[in-house]
């Protein structure tokens, strides 16, 4: 659908070259997490272990009763499932270890079951696994909360960029010696193991001299005036050459308001209309409406989920019009019970009585 060469994106660009493709922000975040895990062998092995624990205990009701706790499975598309699985393992760590020990030492269990329990137990009984479980638990929790926020229907492109930047900053801050020692201490308390099995030493960090600054990546930032010129050159038919000056003026206007100034793109659009400022900033209003494009298609996918619930095998021959009407009633389930059906029934009865036999 979104292919840049033969997909819907390419078809729309043929009709309007100025149209910009905005991918679903929630799906993009999931892809970032998937690719981040795939490039790290230890992370791949850790999540495989999580899935193995879930598969082992859910293979039979007997094993589930022995565990007597909840474990969660993974999902390739929903990273919230990985968060649930990681949090569940951290919460029930000792219960999982005890259950595996019980099944490994039980002579009445099958040999294959005991071998599987012993293999999983050996992988869990090391400091590396406990460290990764706590470390990924922290990251996935923030990923999950950010992903849920991105699925809202009232967010705009500016909010998405702020959420992305805050998540990037949070992950960068985790990569410090102080946080490493914190995660290591938590892992030692959880696993009761004080030494890493790996013999690989951590890389030494060169000490900085007094005249050296922090090794942070510097990025070149354009001024507000230059950014406005770039946008105006992209949409010459919609924005005037005065657009840059108008943006600088609008920025000064917001700074003069102080803390009550709108922060998001939606609030800025509402601010212009509420205070009757569109005539003063006409091109700024046009640019803000350009940026108010959908950034997530989660609400559309929920509509398809409603269609799957409505069109079951009992309604396999239902017409398209009736299927659409039932789907709308399902989607608007909060409004449907409040609808007065007496007038509808009377109108339907009147139409039926006029029909000639």
N, C-alpha and C positions, 0 to 999 in steps of 0.2 A: 504493500500500500504506500509506503513512504519512500520507495526507491527513487533515487535521484536521476536515473537514466530512463526507466520504462514504467515507473510506478505512478501513483496518483500525484505525487509531488511534481514529477516531470510534466504531467498533463496540465496541471494548474499553472505551472510556470510558462507553458506554451501560450496559454490564454492571457496571462498577466505576469510579465517578467519581474515586476516589483514585489510579487507575493513572496513572503518569507516563510520557510518551513520551521515550525516550532515543535520539537519532539515532546512526547509526554514526559514531564519532569520526574514522575514517580518511577516509570519504567527505566528512564536513564539512570536514576540512582541505583536501581537494582542491577543494571548492567555494570555499573562502576564496582559495586560490591562483588559481583561474580568474577569479573576480570582481576580484581585485586587479590581474590583468593586463589585463582588459577595460576597466578604468577609466583606463588609461594608454595613450595612443596610441603613444608610443615603444616601450613594452613589446610591444604587439601587433605593430608593424612588425618588431621584433627577432625575435620567435618565428616570424613569417611568413618572415623571411629564413632562419632555421634550417631550416625545412621546405623552402624553395626549394633550399637547398644539398643537402639529402638527396635531394630529388626529381630534381635535375639529374644527380647522379652515379650514381644507381641506375636511370636511364632506359635505360642500355645497358651491356653488359659492357665495351665499349671505354672508356667514361668511367670506369668503376670501376677498370680496370687503370691508367689514367693517374693517378688519385688515389693508388692503392696505400696507402690508409689507411682506417680505419673511421669512418664517419659514422652518426649515429643519427637516426631519425625521431621525431616528436612523437606524443603520445597525448592525447586530450581527457579521459580518465578516469584514467590512470596518470601522476601527476606525476613518478614515478621515471624515466619515459622522457624527460621534459624535462631532468631532471638529467643523464642519460646523454648526451643530445644536446649540452647546453651544455658538459659536461666534455670530450667528444670534440672539439668545436670549439676549445676552449682549448688542448687538448693538441696538436692537429694544425693549428694556425693557419697556420703557415708552409707546410706541405705543401698545404693547401687553396688558399692564395694562389698558390703556384707552379704547381699543377695548372690553375687557372683561367687564369693567364697563358699557360701552354703551349697550352691549347686556344684561347685568344683570338687568339694569333699564328700558329696553324697554318693555312696556306692550304688544306690538304687537307680540313679540316672543313667541314661544311655552314654556310651563312650563318646559319641559324636557331640552330645550336649556338653559333657564335661570338658572336652577339648576346646569347644567354642568358648565356654565360660573362662577357661584358663587363658586362652589367647587374649580375650578382651581384658581380663584382669591384669595381665602382664603389661598391657599398653596403658591402662589407667594408673597402675602403681609406679609412676615416675613423676618427677617434679616438672618435667617439660609439659606433660598433659595438663596438670593442674594449673600451670602458669598460663598456657594457651586458653584454657577454659575461662579463667578470670579475665584475661586480657580481651578475648573476643566477646565475652559477656558485656564488658563496658562499651565496646565499639558498636556491637549489634543493637544494644539498647538505644543508643543515640540514633543509629540508622533507622530503627523502627519508628521512633517518635517523629523523626524528620519526614519519613515516608508517609506517615499518617497525616501530617500537616500538609504535605504536597498534594494529597488526594482531596483537599477541600475545594469547594466550588467558588469560593470568594477570594482566592489568592491570584496575584498577577505576576508578571515577569519580574518585577522588582523584588517582590517577596521571595520568589524562587531563588534569585541570585543571592539574596541575603542569607537564606537558609543554607545554600550550598557553601558560601564562604564561611559561615559559622561552623559548619561540620568539618570543613577542611582545616580550619584553625584549631578545632578541638583535637583532631587526630594528630596534627603536627605537635601540639603541646604534650601529647601522650609520649612522644618519643624523646624522653629525657631520662637522665640517670636517676633522678628523684622518683619518677613514676616507675622505673624499672625495679628499683629496690622495694617500692610499695607492693607491686604485683608479685615480686619474688617472696616477700614476707607473707603475703596472703596465701600464696601457693604452698609454702612450707606449713602454715597452720592447717590448711585443708588436707594435704596429703600426708603430713607427718614425716616427710622426707626432706633432708637438708642438702642433698647434693644432686646436681644434674648428672644424668647418665652420659650425656654427650661430653666428650673430652675436648671439644673445640672451645678455645678461649675467646672471650669477647674482644673485639677490636679496641685497641688503645686510642684514646682521644688526645690529640696533641694539645698541650696547654697553650693558651693565648697569652701574648705579651701585653704589657700595659697599654701600648698604643694601638692595639688591634681591636676592631669592633666585632660584634656577633656576625657569624657567617650566615646571614639571611639573604635570600634571593631578592634582589631589587627589581622592581618593575617600573617601567616608564609610564607615567600617567599623563594623559592629555588634559588640558584645561577645559572648563565647561564651555568656553567659547569655541574651541576647536572641535569638541564633540558635537556641538550643535551644527557646525559647518559641514561635518561629515554626513550627518543625517539629512541635512538640507540638500546636499549634492546627490544623495541617493534617491530622494523623492522631490525632484525639481518641480514637477507639475502640481504637487500638493502643498509644498512649503515655500514661502517667499525667501528672498535673500536677506530679509530683515529678521528671519527666524532666530539667528544667533543672538542679536541684540535683545530680542524679546525674551529669550531664555535667561540671559543675564539679569534682565529687569525682574523677571518672575522669581528668580533665586533671591534677589535682594528683597523682594516683597515678602517672601516666606521667612527670611532671616529677621525682618522687622517685626514679625508677629511673635516670634519666640517659641516657647514650648507648645503653644496651641497650633502651630503650623502643621498641616497634613504631612504624613510621612510616606504613605504608600501612593501608588499611581491611582487607585480607585478613589482614595480620599482627596487627591488633588483634583480629579475630574469633578467630584462632588463639590469641592471648595469653589471652583470656578463658577458652577451653576448656582450655588447657594448665594454667593455674593455678587452675582450678575457681572462677572469679570470676563466673559467670553469675548465681548466686544473689545476689551483692552488687550487680551492675549488670545487672538483667534488661532494663530498657528500653533501655539503651545497646546491649545485644546485639541487640535488635529493630531499632533504628535502623541499626546497622552492616549487618545483613542486608538491610535495605531498599536501602542504597547499593551492595550487591554485585550490581547488575544488569548484564547484558551491555552493553558499550560499543562493540562492533564485531561486524559480521556477516561478517567475512572468512572465518572458518572454515566458515560455511554456504555461502558462494560457492565455496569450494574443493570442497565436497561436490558441488555442481552441476557443477563442472568434471570431477570423476570420472565423473559420470553421462554427460557428453558423450563421454568417452573410452571408456566401456563400451558405450554404445548407439550403435554405428556402423550404417552401411547394411547390414552383414552380419548384424546382430542387430535388424533393423527389426521383426520379428514376435515379439520376446521378451516373455514375460509380465511383469507388474508385480512379482510375488513374486520371480522369478528375477533380474530386473533389480536389485531392491533388494539381494538377497544378493550379487550380483557387485559392486555398488557398495561394499558394506561390506568385502568382501575387498580391493578396490582401495584404499579409504581406509586400512584397517588392514594395509597391505602389509608393515609391519615385523613384525607378529605372525603373519601367514599362513604364512610359510615354517617357523615353529617349531611349527606345529600337527601333532600326530600323527594321521595319516589312517587308520591301520590299524584302529582301533576303529570308525571311521565306515564304512569299507568292509565290515567284517564285519557290522555292524548292517544295512547296506543289503542285503547278500547274504542275510541271514537273512530280512528282510522280503520279498524277491523270491521266495525259495524257498517261503514259506508261501502265496503267491498262488495261487489256484485257476484252472485253465485251463478 
